[in-house]
Amino acid sequence: MEEFLEFMSSPAGIAIFSVVAAAIVIAVIALNYRFFAKSALDLLFGLVFFIITSPLTAVCAAVVRANAGRACTRCWIVGKGGKPVEVRVFSDYMSGEKQGYICCTWLKYLPLLLSVITGKLSLVGPSPLPLIDGTLIPEEYEGRFSVRPGLFSSAANIFPRRPAYEEMFAADCDYAARRNLFSDLRSFFVPLLRLFRGEKSGFISLGRDGYAEELLSRGAITGEQYDKAGELARQSVEDLRRAKNRVG
């Protein structure tokens, strides 16, 4: 026993103990990932990343406010369960004849970290979709709404650039059914690596042309169907607001 304790207090013993402890922690997290670990990690790392990026976020907010009159724009997206969720991104503004740098880069989405902290988004998940897009998604792809949308796209592992919407929706459904700790780690680090390389994947597209516009442009829906989808999106927001007012 004394020899064992002496060994465990040695550098080699400490190293072995650390490796075993880390393996046990990872195993526990992996086994409970769908139940509570994913939400706990989203909150933990959401707070960490928000604190780390807060000076940059403050600078961006000041620049955007000075040029656009307001720092953030409210956006409604399809959240978990197909419910409307309100998030915020930095407002668009013009710098001369061009769009400002912040609204053309990933900096635009820094405020979404607050949505991760409050549980509206996950760090990794299907790309957030505007409400009008959600009303037009075929039933076969509605499985993507069984999980929270993510700041980092779960489809980024498969496609180096943004794929056709139907391909992305199919990949999102597969992710929702098979999500785990290790797939989320890949989905987190792959886009970061591409970001540091200067690559643009374009998976997040809040406030830009999306699935509804694409369907309209290729003639898959009529202008009347497009307008109806927009009305359904607006109605879902109004219904949510009325429900909140009744509860309040």
PASEBA-1860 file (N, C-alpha, C; in nm, 3 decimals):
! residues 248
1> MEEFLEFM> 0.083/-0.120/0.000/0.000/0.000/0.000/0.087/0.126/0.000 ~ 0.192/0.122/0.080/0.281/0.237/0.085/0.348/0.261/-0.051 ~ 0.386/0.149/-0.115/0.449/0.162/-0.247/0.351/0.222/-0.348 ~ 0.224/0.180/-0.337/0.122/0.233/-0.429/0.102/0.383/-0.407 ~ 0.093/0.424/-0.281/0.076/0.566/-0.251/0.197/0.647/-0.295 ~ 0.313/0.587/-0.277/0.436/0.656/-0.320/0.438/0.673/-0.472 ~ 0.394/0.566/-0.542/0.389/0.575/-0.687/0.288/0.680/-0.733 ~ 0.170/0.684/-0.667/0.066/0.778/-0.708/0.106/0.922/-0.682
9> SSPAGIAI> 0.198/0.943/-0.588/0.245/1.079/-0.561/0.361/1.120/-0.652 ~ 0.409/1.025/-0.730/0.517/1.055/-0.824/0.460/1.119/-0.950 ~ 0.543/1.186/-1.032/0.493/1.247/-1.157/0.421/1.147/-1.247 ~ 0.474/1.024/-1.256/0.410/0.923/-1.341/0.273/0.885/-1.286 ~ 0.263/0.869/-1.153/0.135/0.834/-1.091/0.032/0.944/-1.108 ~ 0.075/1.070/-1.091/-0.015/1.183/-1.109/-0.065/1.190/-1.253 ~ 0.025/1.163/-1.346/-0.013/1.166/-1.488/-0.117/1.058/-1.519 ~ -0.094/0.936/-1.467/-0.188/0.826/-1.491/-0.323/0.858/-1.428
17> FSVVAAAI> -0.321/0.909/-1.304/-0.445/0.944/-1.236/-0.521/1.051/-1.314 ~ -0.450/1.150/-1.366/-0.514/1.259/-1.441/-0.580/1.207/-1.568 ~ -0.510/1.115/-1.637/-0.564/1.058/-1.760/-0.690/0.976/-1.730 ~ -0.684/0.894/-1.627/-0.799/0.810/-1.589/-0.917/0.897/-1.547 ~ -0.891/1.000/-1.466/-0.998/1.089/-1.420/-1.062/1.161/-1.538 ~ -0.979/1.208/-1.631/-1.031/1.277/-1.749/-1.117/1.183/-1.834 ~ -1.071/1.058/-1.847/-1.146/0.959/-1.925/-1.282/0.931/-1.861 ~ -1.285/0.925/-1.728/-1.411/0.900/-1.658/-1.507/1.018/-1.676
25> VIAVIALN> -1.455/1.139/-1.664/-1.538/1.259/-1.681/-1.596/1.264/-1.823 ~ -1.511/1.238/-1.922/-1.557/1.240/-2.062/-1.662/1.133/-2.085 ~ -1.642/1.015/-2.026/-1.739/0.906/-2.042/-1.874/0.943/-1.980 ~ -1.871/1.004/-1.862/-1.995/1.046/-1.796/-2.068/1.151/-1.879 ~ -1.992/1.249/-1.930/-2.053/1.353/-2.014/-2.112/1.293/-2.141 ~ -2.037/1.202/-2.204/-2.083/1.141/-2.329/-2.210/1.059/-2.308 ~ -2.216/0.983/-2.198/-2.332/0.899/-2.172/-2.457/0.980/-2.139 ~ -2.437/1.099/-2.081/-2.551/1.183/-2.041/-2.567/1.305/-2.130
33> YRFFAKSA> -2.505/1.300/-2.248/-2.499/1.420/-2.332/-2.637/1.469/-2.374 ~ -2.723/1.379/-2.416/-2.855/1.420/-2.465/-2.948/1.462/-2.351 ~ -2.922/1.414/-2.231/-3.014/1.438/-2.122/-2.994/1.575/-2.057 ~ -2.871/1.604/-2.018/-2.848/1.734/-1.953/-2.709/1.792/-1.981 ~ -2.612/1.707/-2.019/-2.474/1.754/-2.033/-2.461/1.858/-2.144 ~ -2.530/1.839/-2.255/-2.521/1.934/-2.366/-2.568/2.073/-2.323 ~ -2.682/2.079/-2.254/-2.734/2.208/-2.208/-2.640/2.272/-2.107 ~ -2.583/2.190/-2.018/-2.491/2.242/-1.918/-2.364/2.297/-1.984
41> LDLLFGLV> -2.313/2.225/-2.084/-2.193/2.270/-2.154/-2.221/2.396/-2.236 ~ -2.341/2.404/-2.295/-2.379/2.525/-2.368/-2.376/2.647/-2.276 ~ -2.433/2.631/-2.158/-2.435/2.743/-2.062/-2.294/2.778/-2.017 ~ -2.215/2.676/-1.982/-2.080/2.700/-1.933/-1.993/2.769/-2.037 ~ -1.985/2.709/-2.156/-1.896/2.764/-2.259/-1.955/2.889/-2.322 ~ -2.088/2.900/-2.323/-2.150/3.024/-2.370/-2.107/3.141/-2.284 ~ -2.106/3.122/-2.151/-2.060/3.226/-2.058/-1.912/3.256/-2.078 ~ -1.832/3.150/-2.093/-1.688/3.169/-2.111/-1.659/3.249/-2.237
49> FFIITSPL> -1.721/3.209/-2.348/-1.696/3.279/-2.475/-1.751/3.421/-2.472 ~ -1.864/3.440/-2.404/-1.920/3.575/-2.393/-1.826/3.667/-2.316 ~ -1.770/3.617/-2.206/-1.677/3.697/-2.127/-1.551/3.729/-2.207 ~ -1.499/3.627/-2.278/-1.377/3.647/-2.356/-1.399/3.748/-2.468 ~ -1.514/3.741/-2.533/-1.540/3.828/-2.649/-1.609/3.959/-2.611 ~ -1.639/3.980/-2.482/-1.714/4.100/-2.442/-1.646/4.231/-2.481 ~ -1.511/4.245/-2.470/-1.449/4.370/-2.516/-1.471/4.392/-2.667 ~ -1.456/4.284/-2.746/-1.477/4.296/-2.890/-1.624/4.326/-2.921
57> TAVCAAVV> -1.714/4.262/-2.846/-1.857/4.286/-2.866/-1.892/4.432/-2.836 ~ -1.834/4.487/-2.730/-1.860/4.625/-2.693/-1.812/4.722/-2.800 ~ -1.694/4.695/-2.855/-1.640/4.781/-2.962/-1.729/4.774/-3.086 ~ -1.768/4.651/-3.125/-1.855/4.634/-3.242/-1.989/4.705/-3.220 ~ -2.043/4.693/-3.099/-2.172/4.757/-3.069/-2.162/4.909/-3.084 ~ -2.051/4.965/-3.036/-2.031/5.110/-3.047/-2.020/5.154/-3.193 ~ -1.946/5.078/-3.272/-1.929/5.111/-3.413/-2.061/5.102/-3.488 ~ -2.135/4.993/-3.466/-2.262/4.973/-3.534/-2.363/5.080/-3.492
65> RANAGRAC> -2.369/5.111/-3.365/-2.463/5.212/-3.315/-2.434/5.348/-3.376 ~ -2.305/5.380/-3.389/-2.267/5.510/-3.445/-2.305/5.521/-3.593 ~ -2.305/5.407/-3.664/-2.332/5.409/-3.807/-2.476/5.375/-3.843 ~ -2.540/5.291/-3.762/-2.676/5.246/-3.796/-2.783/5.307/-3.706 ~ -2.742/5.372/-3.598/-2.839/5.432/-3.507/-2.883/5.339/-3.396 ~ -2.866/5.210/-3.415/-2.894/5.111/-3.311/-2.796/4.996/-3.326 ~ -2.760/4.937/-3.214/-2.656/4.835/-3.217/-2.707/4.703/-3.274 ~ -2.826/4.660/-3.233/-2.874/4.527/-3.268/-3.009/4.530/-3.338
73> TRCWIVGK> -3.032/4.427/-3.416/-3.159/4.407/-3.484/-3.220/4.277/-3.432 ~ -3.351/4.280/-3.405/-3.420/4.160/-3.360/-3.454/4.072/-3.479 ~ -3.432/3.943/-3.463/-3.466/3.845/-3.566/-3.547/3.733/-3.503 ~ -3.644/3.683/-3.577/-3.721/3.568/-3.530/-3.679/3.446/-3.609 ~ -3.646/3.339/-3.537/-3.604/3.215/-3.601/-3.691/3.100/-3.550 ~ -3.680/2.987/-3.617/-3.750/2.866/-3.574/-3.665/2.797/-3.469 ~ -3.717/2.787/-3.348/-3.644/2.723/-3.239/-3.681/2.577/-3.223 ~ -3.642/2.522/-3.111/-3.672/2.382/-3.081/-3.823/2.360/-3.077
81> GGKPVEVR> -3.867/2.253/-3.138/-4.010/2.223/-3.141/-4.086/2.306/-3.243 ~ -4.012/2.378/-3.329/-4.078/2.460/-3.431/-4.135/2.589/-3.377 ~ -4.101/2.626/-3.254/-4.157/2.747/-3.193/-4.074/2.870/-3.232 ~ -4.141/2.985/-3.245/-4.067/3.109/-3.276/-3.976/3.150/-3.160 ~ -3.856/3.190/-3.192/-3.759/3.234/-3.093/-3.699/3.366/-3.140 ~ -3.691/3.462/-3.049/-3.634/3.592/-3.083/-3.487/3.597/-3.043 ~ -3.402/3.637/-3.137/-3.259/3.654/-3.112/-3.217/3.790/-3.166 ~ -3.093/3.827/-3.138/-3.043/3.956/-3.185/-2.907/3.940/-3.251
89> VFSDYMSG> -2.888/4.017/-3.357/-2.759/4.025/-3.426/-2.727/4.173/-3.445 ~ -2.603/4.204/-3.477/-2.568/4.343/-3.501/-2.639/4.394/-3.627 ~ -2.681/4.518/-3.622/-2.755/4.579/-3.733/-2.665/4.600/-3.854 ~ -2.727/4.598/-3.971/-2.654/4.629/-4.095/-2.632/4.780/-4.105 ~ -2.522/4.818/-4.164/-2.494/4.960/-4.187/-2.405/4.974/-4.309 ~ -2.400/5.093/-4.362/-2.318/5.120/-4.480/-2.192/5.196/-4.442 ~ -2.083/5.161/-4.505/-1.957/5.232/-4.490/-1.919/5.284/-4.629 ~ -1.955/5.409/-4.657/-1.941/5.460/-4.793/-2.045/5.397/-4.882
97> EKQGYICC> -2.001/5.334/-4.990/-2.093/5.266/-5.081/-2.102/5.116/-5.055 ~ -2.030/5.068/-4.955/-2.028/4.925/-4.925/-2.089/4.900/-4.787 ~ -2.128/4.773/-4.767/-2.174/4.734/-4.634/-2.058/4.738/-4.537 ~ -2.087/4.775/-4.413/-1.984/4.780/-4.310/-1.920/4.644/-4.287 ~ -1.795/4.646/-4.244/-1.719/4.522/-4.226/-1.786/4.429/-4.126 ~ -1.838/4.484/-4.017/-1.895/4.401/-3.911/-2.013/4.321/-3.962 ~ -2.101/4.383/-4.041/-2.221/4.312/-4.086/-2.194/4.218/-4.203 ~ -2.068/4.211/-4.248/-2.032/4.118/-4.357/-1.948/4.001/-4.307
105> TWLKYLPL> -1.923/3.995/-4.178/-1.836/3.892/-4.123/-1.905/3.824/-4.004 ~ -1.834/3.728/-3.944/-1.887/3.656/-3.829/-1.911/3.747/-3.710 ~ -1.851/3.866/-3.710/-1.871/3.960/-3.600/-2.018/3.997/-3.584 ~ -2.092/3.991/-3.692/-2.235/4.025/-3.690/-2.311/3.940/-3.590 ~ -2.263/3.818/-3.568/-2.338/3.722/-3.489/-2.289/3.709/-3.344 ~ -2.199/3.794/-3.300/-2.151/3.788/-3.162/-2.265/3.797/-3.059 ~ -2.368/3.881/-3.081/-2.477/3.886/-2.982/-2.552/3.754/-2.965 ~ -2.536/3.660/-3.058/-2.604/3.531/-3.045/-2.553/3.451/-2.926
113> LLSVITGK> -2.437/3.487/-2.873/-2.387/3.418/-2.755/-2.482/3.436/-2.637 ~ -2.550/3.550/-2.631/-2.649/3.572/-2.526/-2.765/3.475/-2.541 ~ -2.798/3.442/-2.666/-2.907/3.346/-2.690/-2.866/3.205/-2.651 ~ -2.736/3.175/-2.661/-2.686/3.046/-2.614/-2.697/3.038/-2.462 ~ -2.659/3.147/-2.395/-2.663/3.150/-2.248/-2.806/3.137/-2.197 ~ -2.901/3.198/-2.267/-3.041/3.195/-2.222/-3.115/3.070/-2.268 ~ -3.046/2.981/-2.342/-3.107/2.854/-2.381/-3.190/2.859/-2.508 ~ -3.183/2.967/-2.583/-3.257/2.975/-2.709/-3.182/2.903/-2.820
121> LSLVGPSP> -3.051/2.909/-2.815/-2.964/2.844/-2.913/-2.870/2.748/-2.841 ~ -2.812/2.659/-2.919/-2.706/2.573/-2.871/-2.576/2.617/-2.940 ~ -2.462/2.580/-2.884/-2.337/2.612/-2.952/-2.329/2.537/-3.085 ~ -2.376/2.412/-3.086/-2.374/2.331/-3.208/-2.514/2.278/-3.234 ~ -2.559/2.290/-3.357/-2.691/2.241/-3.395/-2.723/2.279/-3.537 ~ -2.843/2.250/-3.584/-2.883/2.292/-3.719/-2.877/2.443/-3.733 ~ -2.847/2.492/-3.852/-2.839/2.636/-3.875/-2.972/2.703/-3.844 ~ -2.968/2.820/-3.778/-3.092/2.893/-3.750/-3.163/2.932/-3.880
129> LPLIDGTL> -3.294/2.917/-3.882/-3.373/2.952/-4.000/-3.476/3.059/-3.967 ~ -3.494/3.158/-4.053/-3.602/3.254/-4.034/-3.737/3.183/-4.035 ~ -3.837/3.243/-3.972/-3.968/3.179/-3.960/-4.030/3.148/-4.096 ~ -4.013/3.237/-4.192/-4.075/3.214/-4.323/-4.018/3.089/-4.388 ~ -3.889/3.061/-4.365/-3.829/2.939/-4.419/-3.887/2.816/-4.351 ~ -3.908/2.828/-4.220/-3.961/2.715/-4.145/-4.099/2.673/-4.189 ~ -4.181/2.768/-4.235/-4.316/2.734/-4.279/-4.318/2.657/-4.410 ~ -4.208/2.659/-4.483/-4.202/2.597/-4.615/-4.120/2.468/-4.619
137> IPEEYEGR> -4.062/2.429/-4.507/-3.981/2.307/-4.506/-4.072/2.184/-4.516 ~ -4.043/2.091/-4.606/-4.123/1.967/-4.617/-4.125/1.889/-4.487 ~ -4.232/1.816/-4.465/-4.249/1.740/-4.341/-4.135/1.642/-4.315 ~ -4.077/1.590/-4.422/-3.970/1.490/-4.404/-3.847/1.547/-4.335 ~ -3.835/1.681/-4.332/-3.719/1.743/-4.269/-3.752/1.809/-4.135 ~ -3.870/1.789/-4.084/-3.909/1.855/-3.960/-3.836/1.798/-3.838 ~ -3.767/1.685/-3.855/-3.688/1.630/-3.745/-3.577/1.722/-3.700 ~ -3.535/1.814/-3.786/-3.429/1.909/-3.750/-3.473/2.002/-3.638
145> FSVRPGLF> -3.604/2.016/-3.620/-3.656/2.105/-3.517/-3.672/2.037/-3.381 ~ -3.628/1.912/-3.371/-3.637/1.842/-3.243/-3.523/1.883/-3.149 ~ -3.428/1.961/-3.200/-3.318/2.011/-3.118/-3.306/2.162/-3.139 ~ -3.234/2.227/-3.050/-3.215/2.371/-3.064/-3.121/2.401/-3.181 ~ -3.148/2.508/-3.256/-3.054/2.549/-3.361/-2.922/2.590/-3.299 ~ -2.816/2.586/-3.379/-2.683/2.608/-3.324/-2.610/2.726/-3.384 ~ -2.521/2.781/-3.302/-2.433/2.888/-3.348/-2.333/2.834/-3.449 ~ -2.290/2.710/-3.427/-2.204/2.640/-3.522/-2.287/2.530/-3.587
153> SSAANIFP> -2.287/2.526/-3.719/-2.372/2.433/-3.791/-2.324/2.289/-3.778 ~ -2.418/2.200/-3.749/-2.386/2.058/-3.741/-2.354/2.000/-3.878 ~ -2.395/2.069/-3.985/-2.369/2.020/-4.121/-2.231/2.061/-4.172 ~ -2.159/2.143/-4.095/-2.030/2.191/-4.140/-1.928/2.079/-4.155 ~ -1.948/1.968/-4.082/-1.857/1.854/-4.095/-1.864/1.790/-4.232 ~ -1.982/1.799/-4.295/-2.007/1.727/-4.419/-1.979/1.813/-4.541 ~ -2.018/1.941/-4.531/-2.007/2.029/-4.647/-1.910/2.145/-4.619 ~ -1.805/2.160/-4.700/-1.712/2.270/-4.679/-1.773/2.405/-4.712
161> RRPAYEEM> -1.872/2.408/-4.799/-1.946/2.530/-4.831/-2.093/2.503/-4.810 ~ -2.172/2.608/-4.804/-2.315/2.587/-4.781/-2.374/2.506/-4.895 ~ -2.439/2.393/-4.865/-2.493/2.305/-4.969/-2.632/2.349/-5.012 ~ -2.694/2.273/-5.099/-2.835/2.295/-5.130/-2.914/2.278/-5.001 ~ -3.022/2.354/-4.988/-3.098/2.352/-4.862/-3.146/2.211/-4.828 ~ -3.196/2.139/-4.927/-3.248/2.005/-4.900/-3.139/1.912/-4.847 ~ -3.017/1.926/-4.900/-2.905/1.847/-4.851/-2.873/1.882/-4.706 ~ -2.875/2.011/-4.676/-2.847/2.055/-4.540/-2.956/2.008/-4.444
169> FAADCDYA> -3.083/2.016/-4.487/-3.192/1.972/-4.401/-3.181/1.823/-4.369 ~ -3.143/1.743/-4.469/-3.126/1.600/-4.447/-3.013/1.573/-4.347 ~ -2.903/1.648/-4.361/-2.791/1.633/-4.268/-2.832/1.677/-4.128 ~ -2.914/1.781/-4.118/-2.963/1.828/-3.988/-3.048/1.721/-3.919 ~ -3.134/1.657/-3.996/-3.218/1.550/-3.939/-3.133/1.434/-3.888 ~ -3.029/1.401/-3.963/-2.940/1.293/-3.921/-2.867/1.332/-3.793 ~ -2.827/1.459/-3.784/-2.761/1.507/-3.662/-2.855/1.498/-3.542 ~ -2.980/1.542/-3.560/-3.076/1.540/-3.450/-3.097/1.399/-3.397
177> ARRNLFSD> -3.091/1.301/-3.486/-3.114/1.162/-3.444/-2.989/1.098/-3.383 ~ -2.869/1.147/-3.420/-2.746/1.078/-3.379/-2.651/1.166/-3.299 ~ -2.692/1.284/-3.260/-2.601/1.379/-3.196/-2.533/1.317/-3.074 ~ -2.407/1.354/-3.056/-2.331/1.308/-2.941/-2.217/1.404/-2.915 ~ -2.146/1.383/-2.807/-2.039/1.474/-2.767/-1.933/1.489/-2.875 ~ -1.893/1.379/-2.935/-1.780/1.382/-3.028/-1.818/1.446/-3.162 ~ -1.941/1.424/-3.208/-1.985/1.491/-3.331/-1.996/1.641/-3.309 ~ -2.037/1.682/-3.188/-2.046/1.825/-3.158/-1.907/1.888/-3.149
185> LRSFFVPL> -1.811/1.815/-3.095/-1.675/1.867/-3.090/-1.620/1.890/-3.231 ~ -1.647/1.796/-3.321/-1.603/1.814/-3.460/-1.673/1.935/-3.523 ~ -1.803/1.945/-3.498/-1.880/2.055/-3.557/-1.838/2.190/-3.501 ~ -1.780/2.191/-3.382/-1.734/2.315/-3.322/-1.597/2.355/-3.376 ~ -1.506/2.260/-3.382/-1.369/2.294/-3.418/-1.347/2.307/-3.569 ~ -1.422/2.233/-3.650/-1.405/2.242/-3.796/-1.437/2.383/-3.846 ~ -1.553/2.443/-3.810/-1.580/2.580/-3.856/-1.479/2.680/-3.800 ~ -1.433/2.660/-3.675/-1.334/2.751/-3.619/-1.205/2.747/-3.700
193> LRLFRGEK> -1.163/2.626/-3.737/-1.042/2.612/-3.817/-1.058/2.682/-3.952 ~ -1.176/2.665/-4.013/-1.200/2.731/-4.141/-1.206/2.883/-4.125 ~ -1.258/2.927/-4.011/-1.265/3.070/-3.985/-1.126/3.129/-3.973 ~ -1.038/3.061/-3.901/-0.902/3.110/-3.885/-0.825/3.108/-4.018 ~ -0.867/3.018/-4.107/-0.805/3.013/-4.240/-0.859/3.120/-4.333 ~ -0.964/3.190/-4.289/-1.024/3.293/-4.372/-1.130/3.241/-4.466 ~ -1.173/3.117/-4.447/-1.276/3.060/-4.532/-1.414/3.105/-4.485 ~ -1.508/3.115/-4.577/-1.645/3.155/-4.545/-1.739/3.041/-4.582
201> SGFISLGR> -1.802/2.983/-4.478/-1.894/2.873/-4.505/-2.036/2.923/-4.527 ~ -2.073/3.034/-4.462/-2.205/3.093/-4.483/-2.321/3.011/-4.433 ~ -2.302/2.931/-4.329/-2.412/2.849/-4.279/-2.516/2.935/-4.206 ~ -2.473/3.033/-4.128/-2.567/3.123/-4.063/-2.605/3.233/-4.162 ~ -2.734/3.256/-4.177/-2.776/3.353/-4.278/-2.894/3.437/-4.231 ~ -2.898/3.471/-4.103/-3.009/3.551/-4.052/-3.013/3.686/-4.123 ~ -3.130/3.722/-4.170/-3.146/3.851/-4.235/-3.105/3.854/-4.380 ~ -3.065/3.741/-4.437/-3.027/3.736/-4.578/-3.124/3.646/-4.654
209> DGYAEELL> -3.109/3.644/-4.787/-3.197/3.558/-4.867/-3.183/3.414/-4.821 ~ -3.296/3.346/-4.806/-3.292/3.212/-4.754/-3.371/3.114/-4.838 ~ -3.423/3.013/-4.773/-3.490/2.903/-4.841/-3.614/2.950/-4.915 ~ -3.694/3.036/-4.853/-3.817/3.085/-4.917/-3.785/3.161/-5.045 ~ -3.683/3.247/-5.039/-3.645/3.324/-5.158/-3.592/3.232/-5.268 ~ -3.520/3.128/-5.227/-3.467/3.034/-5.327/-3.580/2.958/-5.396 ~ -3.679/2.914/-5.317/-3.794/2.843/-5.375/-3.868/2.932/-5.473 ~ -3.883/3.057/-5.436/-3.953/3.152/-5.523/-3.875/3.177/-5.651
217> SRGAITGE> -3.743/3.192/-5.639/-3.661/3.224/-5.756/-3.656/3.110/-5.857 ~ -3.663/2.984/-5.809/-3.657/2.871/-5.900/-3.795/2.821/-5.940 ~ -3.899/2.893/-5.900/-4.035/2.859/-5.942/-4.099/2.744/-5.868 ~ -4.040/2.703/-5.754/-4.096/2.593/-5.677/-4.222/2.636/-5.601 ~ -4.234/2.766/-5.574/-4.356/2.822/-5.513/-4.394/2.947/-5.590 ~ -4.519/2.986/-5.576/-4.567/3.108/-5.640/-4.552/3.227/-5.546 ~ -4.569/3.345/-5.602/-4.564/3.464/-5.519/-4.672/3.462/-5.412 ~ -4.787/3.406/-5.446/-4.896/3.397/-5.350/-4.859/3.304/-5.234
225> QYDKAGEL> -4.796/3.192/-5.267/-4.753/3.099/-5.161/-4.645/3.162/-5.074 ~ -4.557/3.239/-5.136/-4.453/3.310/-5.061/-4.515/3.409/-4.962 ~ -4.611/3.486/-5.011/-4.678/3.583/-4.923/-4.754/3.513/-4.810 ~ -4.815/3.399/-4.841/-4.888/3.323/-4.739/-4.792/3.272/-4.631 ~ -4.673/3.227/-4.675/-4.573/3.181/-4.579/-4.528/3.294/-4.488 ~ -4.510/3.412/-4.547/-4.473/3.528/-4.466/-4.580/3.564/-4.365 ~ -4.706/3.553/-4.407/-4.818/3.582/-4.316/-4.825/3.480/-4.203 ~ -4.800/3.353/-4.235/-4.798/3.250/-4.131/-4.687/3.276/-4.030
233> ARQSVEDL> -4.571/3.323/-4.079/-4.459/3.354/-3.991/-4.496/3.469/-3.897 ~ -4.555/3.573/-3.954/-4.595/3.688/-3.871/-4.702/3.648/-3.770 ~ -4.795/3.562/-3.813/-4.902/3.519/-3.724/-4.848/3.437/-3.607 ~ -4.746/3.356/-3.632/-4.688/3.276/-3.524/-4.624/3.365/-3.418 ~ -4.564/3.476/-3.461/-4.505/3.571/-3.366/-4.614/3.638/-3.284 ~ -4.722/3.680/-3.352/-4.833/3.745/-3.282/-4.897/3.650/-3.182 ~ -4.913/3.524/-3.222/-4.972/3.425/-3.130/-4.885/3.407/-3.006 ~ -4.753/3.403/-3.026/-4.661/3.388/-2.914/-4.669/3.509/-2.821
241> RRAKNRVG> -4.674/3.628/-2.878/-4.681/3.749/-2.796/-4.811/3.755/-2.717 ~ -4.923/3.718/-2.780/-5.051/3.718/-2.710/-5.051/3.616/-2.596 ~ -4.988/3.499/-2.621/-4.979/3.397/-2.516/-4.897/3.448/-2.398 ~ -4.786/3.519/-2.424/-4.705/3.572/-2.317/-4.779/3.678/-2.238 ~ -4.857/3.761/-2.308/-4.933/3.866/-2.240/-5.041/3.805/-2.150 ~ -5.101/3.694/-2.196/-5.203/3.631/-2.115/-5.143/3.570/-1.989 ~ -5.023/3.510/-2.006/-4.954/3.451/-1.892/-4.913/3.560/-1.793 ~ -4.863/3.674/-1.848/-4.821/3.784/-1.763/-4.935/3.847/-1.690
END
